[in-house]
Amino acid sequence: MKIYVYGTGCGAGDLVDEALPIEKIEAFVEREGGGSFLGRPVISLEELAGRDFDLLIAASRESARMAKELDALGVAAEKVFYLKNHLVPVDRNRSYELASEILGKDYVNRIRFSERLIRVPLWTEREKITGPGSDNDYVRLKTLEAICARLDSIPGAAAELGVYRGGFARWINQLLPERRLYLFDTFSGFDEAESAACGTGFAQAHRNTAVDRVVEIMPHPEQIEIRRGLFPQTAEGLEGGRFALVSLDVDLEESTLAGLRFFLPRMSAGGYLLLHDYNNPKLPGVKRAVERYEAEAGRLRAVPLCDVNGTLVVSA
Ligand SMILES: C[S@@+](CC[C@H](N)C(=O)[O-])C[C@H]1O[C@@H](n2cnc3c(N)ncnc32)[C@H](O)[C@@H]1O
């Protein structure tokens, strides 16, 4: 088996220490070539192009540059295994089989999962969010998963204001199977006066849902309490409630402000409120609602996320 390693830095050093004895490496490769590394020759990319090999292990974080160079040289993508493959949303590695054979399955699985920074970090390897819908906004869903894992000793219910078709609520229900989950929505779209300035497509699309359809996709429907109608009227009776987790996702200013005013004073210490769309330029009312709330109640302890629509995580 003829194996070459592209790179002579830490990545290549770790590879030799952890998974690939130096005797198995024909040569290292650098753009210019020359000299040796760990006692093996360092050849140039041009020299590599003229050689026959089974696997080239790209052992540098500059995998985007390497991929371009190798492509220009006509190296078949199937023959390259990228060790540092974590800066691209699409996996560059065509197959893990040959690499597993050579480097061992454990090592390759470590690469495969931990190096996918925006896909599957090592600490969430035991996936709880999988299946249909789980590929929708990775950062948002993984943040929810990480937050729910911190709620064990925090008392209170879960709630979502702004449920629509239940796409996010279903994950809350799955991740917090022991908690009551209040779902607040008109289930027939926005308040007409409040959404008057919005596009008709936007308003119309949000009417297209139904309570049954939402309950149907909940993994623990026995925990669901539907609060149908216009918030905050639908919070009646819950004034004495405590909440450990709230998802606030109503898109518009007045409803967002009503949600902040109702839920934040009722959050358990250690709980979290996830405010969707805080940094969404298409829905500027959400940020305005936060500014208004902060003017009334003081600065929130909050972390903005880099998820698709710019969620703000408020910590209670
Ligand atoms: C963007 S959708 C929610 C999406 C959902 N959270 C998800 O991630 O799949 C916004 C929802 O907020 C609801 N909504 C907006 N203002 C509301 C209010 N004052 N009372 C009840 N529901 C409201 C709308 O009916 C709509 O279904």
PDBQT file of the ligand as one rigid body, heavy atoms in Angstrom, charges set to zero:
ROOT
HETATM    1  C1  LIG A 401     -42.257  32.090  12.771  1.00  0.00    +0.000 C 
HETATM    2  S1  LIG A 401     -43.696  31.332  13.340  1.00  0.00    +0.000 S 
HETATM    3  C2  LIG A 401     -43.097  30.254  14.600  1.00  0.00    +0.000 C 
HETATM    4  C3  LIG A 401     -42.156  29.185  14.100  1.00  0.00    +0.000 C 
HETATM    5  C4  LIG A 401     -41.795  28.103  15.095  1.00  0.00    +0.000 C 
HETATM    6  N1  LIG A 401     -41.345  28.643  16.341  1.00  0.00    +0.000 N 
HETATM    7  C5  LIG A 401     -40.717  27.234  14.505  1.00  0.00    +0.000 C 
HETATM    8  O1  LIG A 401     -39.517  27.468  14.763  1.00  0.00    +0.000 OA
HETATM    9  O2  LIG A 401     -41.049  26.297  13.773  1.00  0.00    +0.000 OA
HETATM   10  C6  LIG A 401     -44.501  32.613  14.188  1.00  0.00    +0.000 C 
HETATM   11  C7  LIG A 401     -45.804  32.204  14.814  1.00  0.00    +0.000 C 
HETATM   12  O3  LIG A 401     -46.147  33.174  15.790  1.00  0.00    +0.000 OA
HETATM   13  C8  LIG A 401     -47.539  33.201  15.908  1.00  0.00    +0.000 C 
HETATM   14  N2  LIG A 401     -47.907  34.458  16.584  1.00  0.00    +0.000 N 
HETATM   15  C9  LIG A 401     -47.470  35.703  16.312  1.00  0.00    +0.000 A 
HETATM   16  N3  LIG A 401     -47.987  36.585  17.177  1.00  0.00    +0.000 NA
HETATM   17  C10 LIG A 401     -48.775  35.881  18.015  1.00  0.00    +0.000 A 
HETATM   18  C11 LIG A 401     -49.586  36.240  19.139  1.00  0.00    +0.000 A 
HETATM   19  N4  LIG A 401     -49.687  37.494  19.588  1.00  0.00    +0.000 N 
HETATM   20  N5  LIG A 401     -50.270  35.256  19.753  1.00  0.00    +0.000 NA
HETATM   21  C12 LIG A 401     -50.197  33.982  19.334  1.00  0.00    +0.000 A 
HETATM   22  N6  LIG A 401     -49.452  33.600  18.288  1.00  0.00    +0.000 NA
HETATM   23  C13 LIG A 401     -48.746  34.531  17.646  1.00  0.00    +0.000 A 
HETATM   24  C14 LIG A 401     -48.022  33.104  14.465  1.00  0.00    +0.000 C 
HETATM   25  O4  LIG A 401     -49.316  32.605  14.399  1.00  0.00    +0.000 OA
HETATM   26  C15 LIG A 401     -46.984  32.132  13.879  1.00  0.00    +0.000 C 
HETATM   27  O5  LIG A 401     -47.489  30.821  13.849  1.00  0.00    +0.000 OA
ENDROOT
TORSDOF 0
